[in-house]
């Protein structure tokens, strides 16, 4: 028996457990890319359109945060609009897969059961990594195919798929390592996600600090991009050079991480982490002694993480506001079309506020889905066996989350206002205006919160995936993505109704969205009070 | 005159009902609950009088946990009646829960909270706990309250739930296999704690697989099988329904006993016989043996295990027959 004995059998077990989850990930990602490609082909009929839109993406520092234009073709344009979203999703798929089959197995005691069989010490980790890498290897040609059927060149399409899957592979390595470091599945996922956020931020800053070539259609990045696997992915430039050699860099990076993780896995005890376990208070503080205290305590780590992230993003975005003022040409046209203003600075701030609202919505979904986790893991039972009723328990989550979301939005707006004021040399009223705009964006976030509560009540077993899909659709339909869809569909997104500071704050929309949010929460509560608790 | 009698009778019936209602901590009649098409409870009856320590026995999957969850208002009954401390467990959940404490069988705790924090949290959610009682129980259960819950073993998680439950003085304790992870020393502590709660006037419903524990603690018993009450009553009364084991030696050789009514499982070696006999037929059998000249005689009362296995064995046979029928 060696370290890897039993790996094949564990791979089969992991595939059996994941047969629906991974298949759904692959099909949804490929389906979305095919849809987007078709949409861009449709909306950019002439080369002049492609040229105009590409110059818009390449020339503006704010857009470069999320893209790296690689020439005036429909394929390259589609990539500059969507590449980073797909790369982030592939990374999330890989992280969840690795943690599910490593640290989560240890936490639940399944690894103990398996380890008592003829199974080597590295088999569990190896199986998880093989399955995650396998998913990425399957993802690459599927994504390529999705663009090929959209009529794009074969070589570029395959490079696109490979560059996205390569990011997934890199974060397979990251998750393999964090699974060895943290003692809990939640901690391992959190560390890997934090690494993903840093990689995203670093590559975004690198792109922003870069510039654009003489033709205005190819953006280039500055040195920070090379510190991040997401930056390497951008540099593969599908449809704009297809730099396949960068896969070597990905392979080396992933290889080093996997080797390190493997060494740790073989040497450490089952269930142990590299980070030591601390003891805590013997008695609960006064703040913890109630459902609200518990709800806050459960979401505090996520809240603090988002607080740091949003303050950081806010400061960075604010500092590049100056280039927005001089925006002209196609960027101006786009903003005039979507936001109805000729004031480019206001348009830029409006985009930032909508983006902040979307980021805070992610936090809200995360925090409220914790309710389902509490129920599924059997921790809701002791709470509801006490004098706390169902309504009070749900409200403890809803109110702490709403409060946390409000604070996050205001912090983001304040951070943007601070550096924007410095960059523009004129901060008069900016702090007040942006915070007011942030508050006006809050009702949209609360509608998302209401949707999650209703889903948790009505579809407890499906609430987690459905909630994320609902949020994804709402984000896609928001003004941020400027999709060419019919008006009623665009209006279905809660994020479509507030365009401050570009426009006056619409009080009708505020009241209507607050009403919708309250109705959803009330309906969810009424339903939850009638249903049985359902475990795992 | 007739009229007066009638009124009197009605009054008596009425008061009897009132009394039984008042003294029943838990009263369940004809409880049904199914998950999808699979019935979990099928007309369950359960009555626990105030001040009882009531054992709740049944094989895995018989519906014990489902019953407790309905009594806690976590699941909604399909039909039938259930009252706990005179209240509707679904409608009056929050008010009812101030007066009861619950220990689940599979204790799942918040991994990043310490045991001490969880005890205080659960106590506070119920409306406060007795600080000195808390300290005393932590000491007796030898629990380290500063450890994070993710570091606790199953037994230690169970101790956290037990301390949280017994640190508040409530009227009713619902315990769902509360000792399955405890070592024998801690089981003894648990039994003391239950006796103290009982002496303090508490009612206890103890669902358990550990027969010695039920035997040591419970004065009343309900056995459930496939979602239905198989047997219920005072422990002593239930014993009478089962057979006594007899070992006897006689002066004359014993030829056969099987022809005697009520004799089962007889093994005979010349002057020595071992058999079991139903309570009602014991006298007749002994009369016959006296005729043979008894030299030694030991009788053992039925154990809970026999009581339990009798119902359990029935289940297996019924199940087997059902399977055979389906195959045929």
Interface residues (C-beta under 8 A of the other chain):
Chain A: X107 X183 X184 X186 X277 X278 X279 X280 X281 X282 X283 X284 X288 X289 X290 X291 X293 X294 X297 X298 X301 X377 X378 X379 X381 X382 X383 X384 X385 X386 X387 X388 X389 X390 X392 X530 X531 X532 X533
Chain B: X69 X72 X73 X74 X75 X76 X93 X94 X95 X97 X98 X100 X101 X102 X104 X106 X108 X109 X110 X111 X112 X113 X114 X116 X117 X118 X119 X120 X121 X122 X124 X125 X126 X127 X144 X145 X146 X147 X148 X150 X151 X161 X164 X174
